[in-house]
């Protein structure tokens, strides 16, 4: 009997590598235009010009600007997911305020370093983007709830809804902060942290007892 030889993954061809490089160049160009000139300026034609790719050739990679925006937001969401996950896993996280900071601070820092993210993140741009943000929020809500319960910051029977409401309120206030100032209004951010922390403390021995 002959043994089956292990399958060796095929190496990407030169054409495939160039395709990946071009897709990344398009996303990088869209990110730069969004950051420098805002949403209205990041047309597909402008993105192609910035990337050095003819507009007709762009359609080999993306069907329209909305697809470019969605793929860029997916890339940003993956990066944010790693940042929040690392912050919530930190051994320095010991209090509810630490947990709130672990979610807000990485996002605030990322938005300030990537202004394009704020241009896409908040509601109203297009349905696909809103759906991607909602899916991201759901995933981060689960991480937050597991961190709160796992660190004994809230009782194990605390409803997941508590983490979801804390996250949603934080998101709404974040939206306000970035509408008040391009880099996020510091006063609104500070008040957001106070508000969300105070709410979570009603479910914890660290703060006031929840009312029946």
Backbone bond lengths (Angstrom), bond angles and torsions (degrees), N, CA, C in turn:
res aa  C-N    CA-C-N  psi(-1)  N-CA   C-N-CA  omega(-1)  CA-C   N-CA-C  phi
1 X - - - 1.462 - - 1.534 109.68 -
2 X 1.304 115.87 139.60 1.460 119.69 177.43 1.527 108.82 -95.10
3 X 1.335 115.54 134.59 1.456 119.95 177.56 1.527 109.28 -79.01
4 X 1.322 113.42 142.61 1.464 117.59 177.00 1.518 109.55 -67.49
5 X 1.306 115.90 134.44 1.455 119.47 177.52 1.521 108.99 -80.63
6 X 1.331 116.13 139.93 1.466 117.91 178.77 1.516 111.23 -61.03
7 X 1.311 114.84 141.58 1.459 120.31 179.93 1.529 109.86 -77.12
8 X 1.297 116.51 127.23 1.460 121.44 177.52 1.525 108.21 -96.16
9 X 1.344 117.21 122.44 1.463 118.51 -179.40 1.520 110.88 -57.15
10 X 1.307 115.03 136.09 1.465 119.73 179.92 1.523 110.04 -67.85
11 X 1.305 114.86 136.88 1.450 118.94 176.85 1.522 109.88 -75.00
12 X 1.318 115.43 142.81 1.468 116.56 178.76 1.517 110.55 -62.75
13 X 1.306 115.30 139.75 1.463 120.32 178.86 1.528 109.61 -75.43
14 X 1.342 114.19 168.04 1.453 118.50 177.39 1.511 111.84 -59.44
15 X 1.319 116.63 -37.23 1.466 120.82 178.86 1.524 110.68 -64.93
16 X 1.337 116.83 -42.46 1.460 120.31 179.73 1.527 111.15 -64.79
17 X 1.341 116.11 -42.14 1.458 119.30 179.05 1.522 111.19 -62.11
18 X 1.326 115.57 -42.57 1.463 119.08 178.42 1.526 111.15 -64.07
19 X 1.334 115.75 -35.86 1.459 119.44 177.48 1.520 111.71 -63.39
20 X 1.330 116.39 -44.05 1.467 120.94 178.07 1.525 110.04 -63.19
21 X 1.324 116.17 -44.29 1.463 120.38 179.95 1.521 111.66 -62.07
22 X 1.324 115.80 -39.56 1.470 119.19 179.22 1.530 111.41 -67.96
23 X 1.324 117.24 -41.01 1.471 120.07 177.13 1.524 110.27 -59.42
24 X 1.332 116.10 -44.49 1.464 119.65 179.65 1.526 110.86 -65.34
25 X 1.332 116.70 -38.02 1.461 119.92 178.20 1.527 111.02 -63.54
26 X 1.324 116.45 -38.54 1.467 120.88 177.81 1.522 110.47 -64.85
27 X 1.329 116.88 -45.32 1.461 120.53 179.12 1.524 110.82 -63.91
28 X 1.328 116.93 -41.44 1.467 120.40 178.56 1.533 110.79 -62.56
29 X 1.319 116.04 -40.08 1.460 119.94 179.54 1.526 110.84 -66.19
30 X 1.325 116.74 -42.53 1.469 120.46 178.10 1.526 110.56 -62.81
31 X 1.325 116.17 -41.39 1.466 120.07 179.69 1.529 110.62 -62.62
32 X 1.333 116.81 -42.67 1.458 120.85 -179.63 1.530 111.45 -65.11
33 X 1.327 116.77 -43.52 1.470 120.08 -179.70 1.526 111.55 -65.18
34 X 1.315 117.04 -42.17 1.460 120.77 178.09 1.520 110.94 -60.81
35 X 1.328 116.10 -41.47 1.463 121.04 -178.03 1.528 111.73 -69.74
36 X 1.328 116.13 -39.94 1.465 120.28 -173.01 1.520 113.79 -86.24
37 X 1.328 116.34 -35.37 1.466 119.02 -171.07 1.525 114.54 -127.54
38 X 1.330 118.72 -4.16 1.451 120.87 177.08 1.514 114.20 90.03
39 X 1.318 115.13 176.64 1.459 122.00 -170.65 1.522 112.83 -63.28
40 X 1.324 117.03 -44.84 1.460 120.14 -174.12 1.522 112.14 -63.05
41 X 1.333 117.02 -29.31 1.468 120.46 -176.44 1.522 113.00 -79.72
42 X 1.327 117.55 -17.59 1.472 120.47 -173.09 1.525 111.64 -86.53
43 X 1.322 116.19 56.76 1.464 120.57 176.63 1.525 109.64 -73.88
44 X 1.323 115.86 163.74 1.460 119.14 -179.84 1.528 110.69 -62.50
45 X 1.329 116.74 -38.22 1.466 120.27 179.11 1.524 110.77 -63.49
46 X 1.338 116.17 -44.46 1.463 120.19 -179.87 1.524 110.96 -65.32
47 X 1.328 116.55 -38.27 1.463 120.61 177.92 1.526 109.98 -62.24
48 X 1.337 116.87 -44.01 1.460 120.65 179.02 1.514 111.72 -61.98
49 X 1.329 116.12 -43.01 1.464 119.77 178.83 1.525 110.85 -62.53
50 X 1.333 115.87 -42.21 1.468 119.97 -179.83 1.528 111.25 -65.37
51 X 1.318 116.47 -37.11 1.465 120.99 -178.84 1.522 112.74 -82.89
52 X 1.346 117.23 -10.57 1.454 120.59 -177.13 1.516 112.67 73.93
53 X 1.335 115.92 31.55 1.463 121.29 -178.79 1.530 108.15 -123.57
54 X 1.335 119.09 127.25 1.462 120.85 178.95 1.531 111.08 -56.12
55 X 1.316 114.91 144.25 1.467 119.34 -177.48 1.523 111.59 -55.61
56 X 1.315 117.20 -41.42 1.469 120.35 -179.64 1.525 111.32 -60.06
57 X 1.324 116.89 -35.20 1.468 120.70 -179.23 1.523 112.26 -73.14
58 X 1.339 117.20 -23.91 1.471 120.34 179.66 1.525 111.53 -59.57
59 X 1.335 115.45 -32.47 1.462 119.20 -175.51 1.525 112.66 -71.24
60 X 1.330 117.23 -9.29 1.459 119.67 172.41 1.526 110.59 -73.33
61 X 1.346 116.24 -19.21 1.464 120.69 -173.76 1.529 112.73 -115.14
62 X 1.328 116.73 -34.41 1.465 121.19 -179.20 1.518 108.94 -141.31
63 X 1.327 116.14 138.25 1.464 119.63 -176.23 1.525 112.76 -75.56
64 X 1.343 117.14 -29.03 1.461 120.96 179.18 1.531 108.75 -163.26
65 X 1.325 116.11 179.03 1.466 119.60 -177.28 1.523 111.50 -65.53
66 X 1.339 116.60 -30.38 1.466 119.15 -179.64 1.520 111.20 -63.60
67 X 1.315 116.97 -36.04 1.457 119.95 177.93 1.535 110.78 -68.60
68 X 1.324 116.16 -36.95 1.472 120.12 175.44 1.524 109.48 -61.84
69 X 1.325 116.67 -47.50 1.465 121.20 -179.11 1.524 111.30 -61.29
70 X 1.329 116.66 -42.21 1.463 120.15 -178.93 1.528 110.96 -64.70
71 X 1.326 116.73 -42.34 1.464 119.56 -179.91 1.528 110.82 -68.28
72 X 1.325 116.96 -37.21 1.461 119.94 176.47 1.523 110.60 -64.42
73 X 1.332 116.86 -42.23 1.460 119.84 179.22 1.525 110.87 -65.30
74 X 1.329 117.91 -37.49 1.468 120.27 175.99 1.529 110.45 -60.67
75 X 1.321 116.36 -42.21 1.463 120.12 179.09 1.527 110.39 -63.01
76 X 1.311 116.67 -44.09 1.461 120.24 179.51 1.526 111.46 -66.33
77 X 1.341 116.67 -39.14 1.462 120.34 179.67 1.526 111.43 -63.83
78 X 1.330 117.00 -37.74 1.472 120.00 177.43 1.528 110.84 -62.64
79 X 1.322 116.25 -41.03 1.457 119.93 179.52 1.526 110.72 -67.26
80 X 1.328 116.62 -43.03 1.462 120.64 178.53 1.528 111.80 -63.96
81 X 1.322 116.22 -38.62 1.459 120.68 178.96 1.529 110.60 -59.10
82 X 1.311 117.11 -42.78 1.462 120.90 179.14 1.525 111.00 -66.23
83 X 1.333 117.01 -40.96 1.459 121.01 -178.57 1.529 111.68 -65.75
84 X 1.331 116.50 -45.07 1.465 120.22 -179.98 1.523 110.28 -67.88
85 X 1.341 116.55 -41.80 1.461 119.99 178.50 1.512 112.13 -58.62
86 X 1.337 116.69 -43.11 1.465 120.60 179.43 1.525 110.95 -65.61
87 X 1.327 116.77 -40.40 1.464 120.35 -179.41 1.525 111.42 -66.33
88 X 1.330 117.16 -41.37 1.464 120.27 179.88 1.522 112.25 -71.40
89 X 1.340 117.16 -22.13 1.465 120.86 179.25 1.528 112.68 -89.04
90 X 1.323 117.04 -3.67 1.464 120.47 -176.54 1.526 111.62 -63.93
91 X 1.340 117.64 137.38 1.471 120.04 176.12 1.530 112.59 -66.60
92 X 1.331 116.61 -14.57 1.468 120.80 179.19 1.523 112.22 -76.38
93 X 1.322 117.11 -9.87 1.463 120.35 -177.96 1.531 108.93 -79.10
94 X 1.321 116.67 105.84 1.474 121.13 -175.35 1.528 113.77 -126.38
95 X 1.313 117.82 -16.65 1.459 120.55 -176.60 1.530 109.96 -129.43
96 X 1.315 115.36 168.20 1.458 119.60 176.93 1.527 111.09 -62.84
97 X 1.317 116.88 -37.78 1.467 118.79 177.42 1.528 110.33 -64.09
98 X 1.330 116.75 -37.16 1.466 119.25 175.30 1.531 111.04 -59.67
99 X 1.337 115.88 -41.25 1.467 120.31 -179.32 1.525 110.97 -65.75
100 X 1.334 116.16 -41.32 1.464 120.21 178.16 1.528 109.85 -64.08
101 X 1.328 116.75 -44.76 1.465 120.67 177.68 1.529 111.07 -61.08
102 X 1.343 116.04 -36.44 1.468 120.71 -177.26 1.520 112.11 -64.48
103 X 1.319 116.94 -25.73 1.459 120.62 177.43 1.534 110.81 -91.79
104 X 1.320 116.75 -45.64 1.465 120.03 -173.62 1.522 112.77 -74.51
105 X 1.332 117.42 -44.86 1.471 119.47 -172.70 1.531 113.83 -62.49
106 X 1.348 119.35 -44.75 1.466 118.14 178.30 1.530 112.54 -63.51
107 X 1.327 116.14 -38.01 1.473 119.39 -179.97 1.527 110.12 -68.03
108 X 1.332 116.33 -44.31 1.464 119.99 178.93 1.526 110.74 -60.64
109 X 1.316 116.99 -46.52 1.463 120.80 179.23 1.531 111.26 -61.75
110 X 1.327 116.20 -41.56 1.463 120.17 -178.67 1.532 110.46 -66.06
111 X 1.325 116.68 -44.52 1.465 119.77 -179.91 1.525 110.79 -62.52
112 X 1.323 116.52 -36.55 1.461 119.23 179.83 1.526 111.53 -71.21
113 X 1.322 116.91 -32.80 1.471 120.51 177.78 1.522 111.91 -82.17
114 X 1.341 116.12 -21.73 1.466 121.27 -178.95 1.541 108.66 -129.98
115 X 1.330 117.38 77.83 1.474 119.27 -178.94 1.522 113.11 -56.92
116 X 1.327 117.16 -23.72 1.462 120.21 178.89 1.523 111.08 -61.50
117 X 1.320 116.62 -29.97 1.461 120.58 -178.10 1.526 110.31 -63.71
118 X 1.329 116.07 -44.20 1.463 119.73 179.00 1.527 111.20 -64.20
119 X 1.340 116.87 -30.63 1.465 120.26 179.18 1.531 111.86 -66.29
120 X 1.333 116.95 -27.36 1.465 121.28 -177.37 1.519 113.12 -102.58
121 X 1.321 117.45 -24.96 1.455 121.80 -164.11 1.520 114.06 -73.61
122 X 1.315 116.17 -42.30 1.461 119.06 -170.97 1.526 110.75 -81.71
123 X 1.342 116.94 154.09 1.464 121.13 -168.26 1.525 114.27 -61.40
124 X 1.339 113.96 154.90 1.446 120.15 169.91 1.511 116.10 109.60
125 X 1.340 117.99 -10.86 1.464 119.38 -178.31 1.530 110.94 -72.85
126 X 1.317 115.79 -57.51 1.463 121.27 178.23 1.522 108.65 -164.98
127 X 1.334 115.02 156.01 1.460 121.04 -171.50 1.525 112.44 -60.22
128 X 1.324 117.74 -40.65 1.463 119.99 -177.65 1.521 110.88 -62.45
129 X 1.323 117.14 -41.59 1.463 120.49 178.95 1.521 110.58 -63.43
130 X 1.329 116.53 -42.99 1.468 120.14 178.62 1.527 110.87 -60.42
131 X 1.326 116.79 -40.40 1.470 120.45 179.17 1.522 111.44 -65.94
132 X 1.323 117.27 -40.00 1.464 120.82 178.48 1.519 110.98 -64.73
133 X 1.323 116.95 -40.70 1.468 120.23 179.17 1.521 110.17 -66.85
134 X 1.328 117.65 -40.50 1.469 120.00 178.33 1.526 110.66 -62.47
135 X 1.325 117.45 -42.05 1.467 120.75 178.58 1.522 110.73 -63.96
136 X 1.320 116.81 -40.47 1.466 121.12 176.77 1.524 110.40 -61.75
137 X 1.330 116.60 -45.66 1.464 120.70 -179.50 1.523 111.64 -60.95
138 X 1.333 116.31 -40.06 1.467 119.83 178.48 1.529 110.95 -61.76
139 X 1.322 116.05 -44.46 1.465 120.22 -179.71 1.524 111.09 -64.28
140 X 1.337 116.97 -41.26 1.466 119.99 -178.96 1.533 111.22 -72.09
141 X 1.326 116.53 -32.22 1.461 119.60 175.05 1.520 110.67 -59.55
142 X 1.336 116.51 -44.17 1.466 120.04 177.65 1.522 111.02 -60.78
143 X 1.325 117.07 -43.60 1.462 120.20 179.09 1.524 111.34 -61.56
144 X 1.331 115.65 -43.45 1.462 120.09 -179.80 1.521 110.56 -63.44
145 X 1.324 117.04 -46.26 1.467 120.14 -178.68 1.528 110.82 -61.38
146 X 1.331 117.56 -45.48 1.464 120.65 179.12 1.525 111.22 -63.52
147 X 1.325 117.37 -36.69 1.463 120.10 178.12 1.526 110.96 -66.84
148 X 1.333 116.81 -43.57 1.467 120.31 -179.47 1.525 111.58 -62.82
149 X 1.328 115.64 -45.14 1.469 119.60 -179.49 1.522 110.49 -72.90
150 X 1.329 117.14 -43.11 1.457 120.99 -177.54 1.514 113.06 -63.76
151 X 1.330 117.55 -30.69 1.472 120.96 178.63 1.531 111.76 -92.15
152 X 1.338 116.47 7.14 1.467 121.69 -178.29 1.533 112.30 58.17
153 X 1.300 115.84 33.75 1.456 120.24 176.69 1.521 111.59 -84.74
154 X 1.322 115.87 -24.64 1.465 122.33 170.89 1.518 107.07 -135.98
155 X 1.325 118.81 155.74 1.467 120.82 179.27 1.525 111.95 -61.57
156 X 1.316 115.83 154.27 1.466 121.51 -177.47 1.521 112.27 -63.41
157 X 1.333 117.59 -23.99 1.466 119.82 -178.77 1.536 112.30 -89.39
158 X 1.318 117.16 8.22 1.465 119.97 178.02 1.526 109.44 -64.42
159 X 1.319 118.34 126.47 1.471 119.69 -178.80 1.533 111.79 -61.15
160 X 1.320 116.13 145.01 1.455 120.60 175.24 1.519 110.67 -59.47
161 X 1.331 116.51 -27.26 1.458 121.36 179.16 1.524 111.68 -55.35
162 X 1.323 116.56 -32.30 1.467 120.64 -179.67 1.532 109.64 -61.79
163 X 1.324 116.36 -47.87 1.465 120.27 178.53 1.524 110.24 -64.56
164 X 1.328 116.45 -38.19 1.465 120.07 -179.23 1.526 110.81 -64.24
165 X 1.344 116.83 -44.74 1.460 119.69 179.81 1.527 111.21 -65.53
166 X 1.342 115.92 -39.97 1.467 119.48 177.92 1.524 110.07 -60.55
167 X 1.321 116.28 -42.64 1.461 120.78 -178.71 1.524 110.32 -67.93
168 X 1.335 117.23 -43.45 1.465 120.82 -178.13 1.528 110.97 -65.71
169 X 1.331 117.00 -41.57 1.467 120.08 177.89 1.525 110.09 -63.09
170 X 1.341 115.76 -44.17 1.461 119.17 177.15 1.517 112.13 -58.68
171 X 1.333 116.90 -40.57 1.470 121.38 178.43 1.523 111.70 -61.77
172 X 1.327 115.38 -44.58 1.470 119.34 -178.40 1.524 110.62 -63.32
173 X 1.316 116.33 -42.06 1.455 119.92 179.65 1.527 111.23 -69.34
174 X 1.330 116.14 -32.56 1.465 120.82 175.68 1.515 109.87 -62.41
175 X 1.316 115.97 -42.80 1.462 121.99 177.31 1.528 109.67 -57.09
176 X 1.327 116.12 -46.68 1.469 120.71 179.32 1.530 110.49 -61.47
177 X 1.333 116.29 -43.02 1.469 120.46 -178.32 1.517 111.57 -60.07
178 X 1.338 117.19 -40.01 1.456 120.00 -177.62 1.521 112.74 -84.01
179 X 1.318 117.75 -14.06 1.459 119.23 171.00 1.531 110.21 -81.17
180 X 1.318 116.88 -29.51 1.468 121.07 179.66 1.529 112.41 -77.00
181 X 1.332 116.50 -29.29 1.468 120.09 -179.10 1.522 108.88 -152.51
182 X 1.328 117.91 141.84 1.468 120.74 -176.86 1.525 113.36 -56.18
183 X 1.327 117.53 -36.41 1.462 120.47 -179.87 1.509 113.72 -96.82
184 X 1.329 117.14 10.84 1.458 120.61 -178.56 1.519 110.21 89.44
185 X 1.315 117.18 121.81 1.459 122.40 -178.71 1.531 110.24 -70.14
186 X 1.330 116.60 120.36 1.469 120.79 -175.90 1.523 112.68 -60.85
187 X 1.329 117.03 -38.29 1.463 119.98 -179.13 1.523 110.61 -64.59
188 X 1.334 116.93 -43.17 1.468 120.19 178.72 1.525 110.31 -64.42
189 X 1.332 117.53 -40.62 1.466 120.68 178.21 1.519 110.44 -60.98
190 X 1.336 116.67 -45.05 1.465 120.55 -179.99 1.524 111.18 -62.19
191 X 1.337 116.20 -42.69 1.462 119.87 179.34 1.530 110.84 -68.41
192 X 1.328 116.89 -33.02 1.467 120.69 177.32 1.531 110.09 -61.36
193 X 1.316 115.43 -44.68 1.465 119.43 179.87 1.525 110.99 -62.99
194 X 1.332 116.55 -42.05 1.474 120.17 179.18 1.519 110.93 -62.15
195 X 1.337 115.61 -45.45 1.461 120.31 -176.28 1.531 111.24 -64.35
196 X 1.336 117.02 -49.04 1.462 120.44 -177.26 1.525 110.93 -66.75
197 X 1.330 116.88 -40.83 1.469 120.05 178.26 1.523 111.03 -62.36
198 X 1.337 116.44 -44.53 1.466 120.33 -179.60 1.524 111.18 -61.18
199 X 1.334 116.81 -38.84 1.470 119.90 178.18 1.525 110.80 -64.50
200 X 1.311 116.78 -47.33 1.467 119.71 -179.12 1.521 111.62 -64.26
201 X 1.325 117.49 -31.88 1.462 120.52 -179.65 1.525 112.54 -65.24
202 X 1.325 117.85 -21.27 1.464 119.41 177.02 1.527 111.36 -69.44
203 X 1.334 117.01 -12.46 1.467 121.56 178.19 1.517 111.28 -107.81
204 X 1.305 118.16 12.90 1.453 120.21 -173.55 1.523 111.72 -135.70
205 X 1.324 115.43 152.96 1.459 121.13 175.18 1.530 110.94 -68.03
206 X 1.340 116.96 -13.55 1.465 119.79 -179.85 1.530 111.68 -72.57
207 X 1.318 115.85 -19.40 1.462 118.16 -174.86 1.515 110.87 -134.70
208 X 1.311 117.45 -164.20 1.468 121.38 -179.19 1.516 111.88 -62.04
209 X 1.324 116.02 146.21 1.472 119.83 -179.40 1.515 110.06 -70.50
210 X 1.318 114.53 145.56 1.469 118.13 177.71 1.514 109.82 -70.24
211 X 1.284 113.81 149.39 1.472 119.24 -179.90 1.498 109.62 -90.56
212 X 1.317 114.02 147.81 1.449 119.54 -178.25 1.487 112.30 -70.06
